[in-house]
Amino acid sequence: HVEWSGGDPSEPAGSAELRLFFYTRGKGTRDVELVDLMVMHEPGISGRRAFAFNLPEGAPPSFSGRLVSVIWALEFHFDGEVTERFEFFVSPTGQEIDLYAHGGDDLPKYSDFSFGSSRKKKEKWGNRINRV
């Protein structure tokens, strides 16, 4: 659930929104992808609402790499102002995938990666990805 309170009681609040999104942080252009939005019309100066969001199929996991990281967050907007942000992890383990921890030693070498005839090489790649 989301809770809010505050504001000027003499001025009714116009709207409140809860936004689910992910963004990139690191080198290059920052990308932001709005995944879902819950709009609350006439929310009052205080209130509480239950919410549920479904992650889209193929949503990127939370990870931290040398050049870029993917961060998931919820933001609460009250009358157009961001009042709160909560960052969280999206992954099978519930933890951020740390690409630094692998150091590249256990990742396949470029020469091991191929498309086409070598089934053994594909299985090797798949097994390494599943352990991450």
DOFIDREN-982983 format. One record per residue (C-alpha): x, y, z; residue number from 0. Coordinates in nm, 4 decimals, padded with zeros to 6 digits. Example, Ala and Ser with C-alpha at 12.3 -4.5 7.8 and 13.67 -1.06 7.14 Angstrom:
<sites>
site x = 01.2300; y = -00.4500; z = 00.7800; seq = 0
site x = 01.3670; y = -00.1060; z = 00.7140; seq = 1
</sites>
This chain:
<sites>
site x = 00.0000; y = 00.0000; z = 00.0000; seq = 0
site x = 00.0977; y = 00.3620; z = -00.0357; seq = 1
site x = 00.0256; y = 00.6289; z = 00.2263; seq = 2
site x = 00.0520; y = 01.0056; z = 00.2120; seq = 3
site x = -00.0228; y = 01.3035; z = 00.4321; seq = 4
site x = 00.0513; y = 01.6733; z = 00.4286; seq = 5
site x = -00.0297; y = 01.9654; z = 00.2106; seq = 6
site x = -00.2487; y = 02.2656; z = 00.2706; seq = 7
site x = -00.5960; y = 02.1605; z = 00.3917; seq = 8
site x = -00.7485; y = 02.4762; z = 00.2411; seq = 9
site x = -00.6368; y = 02.3667; z = -00.1090; seq = 10
site x = -00.7643; y = 02.0321; z = -00.2333; seq = 11
site x = -00.5034; y = 01.8072; z = -00.3902; seq = 12
site x = -00.5483; y = 01.7678; z = -00.7634; seq = 13
site x = -00.3994; y = 01.4236; z = -00.8101; seq = 14
site x = -00.1542; y = 01.1675; z = -00.6859; seq = 15
site x = 00.0304; y = 00.9086; z = -00.8923; seq = 16
site x = 00.2338; y = 00.6006; z = -00.8177; seq = 17
site x = 00.4778; y = 00.5181; z = -01.0994; seq = 18
site x = 00.6631; y = 00.1939; z = -01.1639; seq = 19
site x = 00.9683; y = 00.2386; z = -01.3855; seq = 20
site x = 01.3274; y = 00.1411; z = -01.4459; seq = 21
site x = 01.6183; y = 00.3526; z = -01.5602; seq = 22
site x = 01.9815; y = 00.3201; z = -01.6547; seq = 23
site x = 02.2685; y = 00.4797; z = -01.4696; seq = 24
site x = 02.6240; y = 00.4994; z = -01.5984; seq = 25
site x = 02.8040; y = 00.6122; z = -01.9092; seq = 26
site x = 02.6045; y = 00.7460; z = -02.1977; seq = 27
site x = 02.2471; y = 00.8647; z = -02.2159; seq = 28
site x = 02.0187; y = 00.7921; z = -01.9209; seq = 29
site x = 01.7173; y = 00.5898; z = -02.0328; seq = 30
site x = 01.3896; y = 00.5810; z = -01.8391; seq = 31
site x = 01.1056; y = 00.3395; z = -01.9117; seq = 32
site x = 00.7669; y = 00.3934; z = -01.7446; seq = 33
site x = 00.6218; y = 00.0442; z = -01.6916; seq = 34
site x = 00.2929; y = 00.1201; z = -01.5139; seq = 35
site x = 00.1054; y = 00.4039; z = -01.3500; seq = 36
site x = -00.1700; y = 00.4276; z = -01.0893; seq = 37
site x = -00.3552; y = 00.7617; z = -01.0844; seq = 38
site x = -00.5551; y = 00.8680; z = -00.7783; seq = 39
site x = -00.8000; y = 01.1489; z = -00.8550; seq = 40
site x = -00.8924; y = 01.3777; z = -00.5654; seq = 41
site x = -00.6698; y = 01.1956; z = -00.3188; seq = 42
site x = -00.7200; y = 01.4407; z = -00.0298; seq = 43
site x = -00.4357; y = 01.5703; z = 00.1832; seq = 44
site x = -00.3898; y = 01.2269; z = 00.3395; seq = 45
site x = -00.4838; y = 00.8773; z = 00.2437; seq = 46
site x = -00.3886; y = 00.5166; z = 00.1926; seq = 47
site x = -00.4364; y = 00.2953; z = -00.1136; seq = 48
site x = -00.3498; y = -00.0615; z = -00.1967; seq = 49
site x = -00.1656; y = -00.1195; z = -00.5221; seq = 50
site x = -00.0300; y = -00.4039; z = -00.7321; seq = 51
site x = 00.1813; y = -00.3886; z = -01.0456; seq = 52
site x = 00.2726; y = -00.6725; z = -01.2770; seq = 53
site x = 00.6156; y = -00.6712; z = -01.4330; seq = 54
site x = 00.6029; y = -00.7095; z = -01.8092; seq = 55
site x = 00.7346; y = -01.0277; z = -01.9666; seq = 56
site x = 01.0978; y = -00.9788; z = -02.0600; seq = 57
site x = 01.1529; y = -00.7008; z = -01.8064; seq = 58
site x = 01.5249; y = -00.6403; z = -01.7511; seq = 59
site x = 01.6663; y = -00.7548; z = -01.4179; seq = 60
site x = 01.8392; y = -00.5173; z = -01.1797; seq = 61
site x = 02.2109; y = -00.5265; z = -01.2441; seq = 62
site x = 02.5257; y = -00.3291; z = -01.1897; seq = 63
site x = 02.7991; y = -00.3356; z = -01.4517; seq = 64
site x = 03.1119; y = -00.1422; z = -01.5428; seq = 65
site x = 02.9392; y = 00.0798; z = -01.7979; seq = 66
site x = 02.5734; y = 00.0743; z = -01.7063; seq = 67
site x = 02.3330; y = -00.0353; z = -01.4333; seq = 68
site x = 01.9575; y = -00.0976; z = -01.4456; seq = 69
site x = 01.7625; y = 00.0315; z = -01.1453; seq = 70
site x = 01.3929; y = -00.0313; z = -01.0720; seq = 71
site x = 01.1906; y = 00.2164; z = -00.8665; seq = 72
site x = 00.8485; y = 00.3305; z = -00.7497; seq = 73
site x = 00.7824; y = 00.7034; z = -00.7291; seq = 74
site x = 00.4937; y = 00.8777; z = -00.5579; seq = 75
site x = 00.3920; y = 01.2088; z = -00.7160; seq = 76
site x = 00.1602; y = 01.4414; z = -00.5247; seq = 77
site x = 00.0211; y = 01.7375; z = -00.7231; seq = 78
site x = 00.2962; y = 01.6944; z = -00.9801; seq = 79
site x = 00.5847; y = 01.6872; z = -00.7320; seq = 80
site x = 00.7946; y = 01.3778; z = -00.6608; seq = 81
site x = 00.7541; y = 01.3217; z = -00.2892; seq = 82
site x = 00.9064; y = 00.9775; z = -00.2470; seq = 83
site x = 01.1175; y = 00.7283; z = -00.4419; seq = 84
site x = 01.1740; y = 00.3651; z = -00.3459; seq = 85
site x = 01.4351; y = 00.1652; z = -00.5383; seq = 86
site x = 01.4174; y = -00.2139; z = -00.5353; seq = 87
site x = 01.5691; y = -00.5184; z = -00.7076; seq = 88
site x = 01.4085; y = -00.7262; z = -00.9809; seq = 89
site x = 01.5865; y = -01.0604; z = -01.0151; seq = 90
site x = 01.5291; y = -01.4312; z = -00.9528; seq = 91
site x = 01.7198; y = -01.4049; z = -00.6223; seq = 92
site x = 01.5761; y = -01.0731; z = -00.5056; seq = 93
site x = 01.9270; y = -00.9256; z = -00.5147; seq = 94
site x = 02.0920; y = -00.7027; z = -00.7713; seq = 95
site x = 02.3019; y = -00.8955; z = -01.0221; seq = 96
site x = 02.6577; y = -00.7710; z = -00.9735; seq = 97
site x = 02.8511; y = -00.8090; z = -01.2962; seq = 98
site x = 03.1697; y = -00.6946; z = -01.1175; seq = 99
site x = 03.1604; y = -01.0036; z = -00.8977; seq = 100
site x = 03.2188; y = -01.2281; z = -01.1973; seq = 101
site x = 03.5245; y = -01.0395; z = -01.3149; seq = 102
site x = 03.4805; y = -01.1999; z = -01.6543; seq = 103
site x = 03.6826; y = -01.5099; z = -01.5570; seq = 104
site x = 03.3851; y = -01.7444; z = -01.5595; seq = 105
site x = 03.2161; y = -01.5906; z = -01.8634; seq = 106
site x = 03.2591; y = -01.7558; z = -02.2016; seq = 107
site x = 03.5384; y = -01.6364; z = -02.4224; seq = 108
site x = 03.4424; y = -01.4718; z = -02.7483; seq = 109
site x = 03.5751; y = -01.7753; z = -02.9367; seq = 110
site x = 03.3317; y = -02.0019; z = -02.7444; seq = 111
site x = 03.0275; y = -01.8053; z = -02.8525; seq = 112
site x = 02.8714; y = -01.8956; z = -03.1841; seq = 113
site x = 02.5464; y = -01.9381; z = -03.3674; seq = 114
site x = 02.4781; y = -02.2445; z = -03.5739; seq = 115
site x = 02.6289; y = -02.5895; z = -03.5689; seq = 116
site x = 02.8112; y = -02.6229; z = -03.2343; seq = 117
site x = 02.5508; y = -02.7473; z = -02.9858; seq = 118
site x = 02.8153; y = -02.8098; z = -02.7196; seq = 119
site x = 02.9239; y = -02.4462; z = -02.7233; seq = 120
site x = 02.5630; y = -02.3254; z = -02.6929; seq = 121
site x = 02.5001; y = -02.5515; z = -02.3940; seq = 122
site x = 02.8168; y = -02.4252; z = -02.2278; seq = 123
site x = 02.6951; y = -02.0662; z = -02.2731; seq = 124
site x = 02.3459; y = -02.1537; z = -02.1419; seq = 125
site x = 02.4824; y = -02.3257; z = -01.8315; seq = 126
site x = 02.6946; y = -02.0269; z = -01.7433; seq = 127
site x = 02.4061; y = -01.7865; z = -01.7807; seq = 128
site x = 02.1806; y = -02.0027; z = -01.5611; seq = 129
site x = 02.4316; y = -01.9876; z = -01.2734; seq = 130
site x = 02.4269; y = -01.6064; z = -01.2641; seq = 131
</sites>
